[in-house]
Amino acid sequence: MAQTTDPAPRICPDCDGFATAAITIGTRHDDGTRATLRVTCAACKGTGHATPAALVRAGR
């Protein structure tokens, strides 16, 4: 019996699947922890997956 495989998910080419990054801004909070910013990929809006071009052009 043949085994079926699902197609690989389309990974965002801009962030390579790492959709959110924590960036330190160089300062520390009063308790000594570092102040960080969470930044998400603008291309995939933080999902890590690319949208097929046909759906983007159709406005879906």
MODAWO-V847763 format. One record per helix or strand. SS is the DSSP state (h for helix, s for strand). FROM is the first residue (numbers start at 0). TO is the last residue. Records with the same first field share a line. If there is no record, write none. Layout:
SS->FROM-TO, FROM-TO
This chain:
s->10-10, 19-27, 33-39, 48-48
h->52-57
